[in-house]
Amino acid sequence: MCSDCRTYHLLLTPALWVKNMAMFEEMKFTNFRKFETELAGRPLVVETGKLAQLAGGSCLVRYGETEVLCNATASAKPREGVDFFPLSVDFEEKLYSVGKIPGSFGRREGKPSDKAILASRVIDRPIRPLFPKDMRNDVGVVATVMSVDPDCSPVITAMIGVSIAISISDIPWDGPISGVEVGLVEGEIVINPTAEQEEKSEMKITVASTDSLVAMIEAGANEVADEDVYDGIMKGHEANQKIVEFIKGIQAEIGREKFAFESNDPDPEMYEAVKEFCMEDVKKALDTDDKRVRDEALKPIYDAVHEKFDEVYPEQEEKLEDCLYKLQKYIVRRWLLDEGKRVDGRDINQIRPLAAEVDVLSRVHGSGLFTRGQTQVLTVATLGSVDASQKLDGIDNEDKKRYIHHYNFPSYSVGETRPSRGPGRREIGHGALAEKALLPVIPSVEDFPYTMRLVSEVVSSNGSTSQGSICASTLALMAAGVPISAPVAGISCGLITEGDRFMTMVDIQGLEDFFGDMDFKVAGTHKGITAIQMDLKVHGLTPAIIKEALEKTRLARYEIIDNVLLKAIPEPRKELSKYAPKMFTIKINPEKIGDVIGKQGKVIQKIQADFEVEISIEEDGSVFVAGLDVDKCQGAIACIDTIANDPVPGTIYNGVVTRLMNFGAFVEIAPGKEGLVHISHLDVKRTDKVEDVVNVGDQIMVKVLEIDDQGRLNLSRREALIEIEGLTPENDISEEKPRGRKPGGRGRRPRR
């Protein structure tokens, strides 16, 4: 024991130290494994057994110089009281990975960014259907981004790493999967494009695959033809096969045996008893196009089942609910597969009744209401200055965006009640999908110098609200006067599979989404696709299913654009709402930015106060002026132009009298730009005293006569009055003698 701190210290002799290091080296080499391959011409390296050895499955994946630590762990026991598989997927952005210090007050990462949440969803969608549906053990997947190479996507690296971590763990799973990004650069399909190629790419498709099927599609495209998108998906699927085989090799070498779990499926005997008891009643309840009628009709059936079977199957009330859910799923799927019948009586390729309306709200900048069956979305557009762009603090190169889309899904939209707790991952994902769908048609900042925020409020939901928000947003943008290049519509396609049989149906409603196998969402214009998002409940899709889904959604979006959206508003309005800010731009020499801003910002603050405008200046000299009054905006633009450029002789300016002399008045036509109006040029008639015409603080129109060799301005109110008001001069100023100054002089000037 140490006499100073009264604690025991471990003293290692040189021999013991060497022995311990040898044991560490032996342990390290026993557990450590390294696997290498190549993906799109860049090295892909997987290391296991070195980090996070207590996780169920762990690996560090290096793709180029992007490095992501991926871990997957399952709970030992199932979670009680849940009727779903509790999987959580977290994509963690660490700003040290790109050499940034967080901008928050605490200088540490806070809640996940929207992009991190979207990355988590992209990874979640292909892996979730491959877990056993009746397992209730918690599974947590964490992908921590530790280093970022701009040419190697951390999302793709994380998706591959997660697939490896689950595959080598003891968690039951039908993987592996692989994922790649697909670009279209100068007409050529490129797998995992570099940052430079991505800037030129016409599309960005994330494709995940198993060894035989396409498991997930997420796409953004610049109105790319359906055929080119399909070819890109297939090329991505082909590239994935090599990585799937690579992962299988890792699993065969170091993968753990999968654990057995307690199935949560109800006993077949219980299900058959419930089915025999109420199948015909459930059929009658489901056979309606009104969700409210259906829900009301099902309530007494649920009560009757519990009344009959609660005593027969004590303490299994939740399993009885599962039996009723399973029975509804069986009926809906049999109707579709065997009879081609939909619960609301529609044809397989028929869209629900559609309606569109603009100007629903009075004082907003633009609003649009889109209705599809019992799904209703109201989108509101708000225009703001360029300074209102959203600032981003993430691991990619995007630091701000001027087109923002938010999506809200209140509980009343489905006839339920729960407290509002802000947007969840689903809301963030749906808003991002709508944003991605409309971004290709948004005008450039040069053509439309505004920040645009759209908010989609789902006021009624019976399926496909994300696509409804895309349609409603097209209406709101056009109503707001945003000159979008083309209207965008969104539609979803569903799927029912059974063995080798499959059928697709367009515009799925809630039940077809719940009990079906796919929600294939496609948005686009007449020219081509702008966004895709695919949610699956089966292991994947064949090429035939993908091709059929693309064809059906293409025809459906044409119908929505031509017969609904353009009939509600045929083109974007030429003028903005009177409540929207008016935006004007001017380009100045970047070297003059300091003059416009002024010392401690005094010049720009004065311009903003005088003209009641907001001004933002970019580093390249682009100046944006926003205000409600057009004349004041133009006045601010003229003022900025005068500061940044020498006044032009012959030009008329609106100035302010700053000082009076016996020989004339000094007038400021812009901050820092002052000139003299000689007494003989104050009026069209003879002026004896300066005070008879102007006083300090008066605003007067003056014309620039000349700029002398010392840069001083000679101004004339007289010439401005003659030109603007057409007044006739009553005196000949050439006969007047200078008063109060030396001949040829101009009196004292302020120091420059």
PyMOL commands that set and color helices and strands:
alter all, ss='L'
color gray80, all
select helices_A, chain A and resi 14-31+95-98+114-130+154-168+195-200+226-254+268-286+291-309+317-339+386-388+411-414+425-441+465-480+510-515+543-568+590-597+599-611+630-644+679-681+690-692+717-725+733-735
alter helices_A, ss='H'
color red, helices_A
select strands_A, chain A and resi 33-39+42-48+57-63+66-78+87-93+137-147+178-185+188-191+203-209+214-224+354-358+366-372+375-384+390-391+400-401+403-408+451-460+489-498+501-506+518-524+529-536+582-587+614-617+622-627+652-661+664-670+673-678+699-707+713-716
alter strands_A, ss='S'
color yellow, strands_A
deselect
rebuild
show_as cartoon
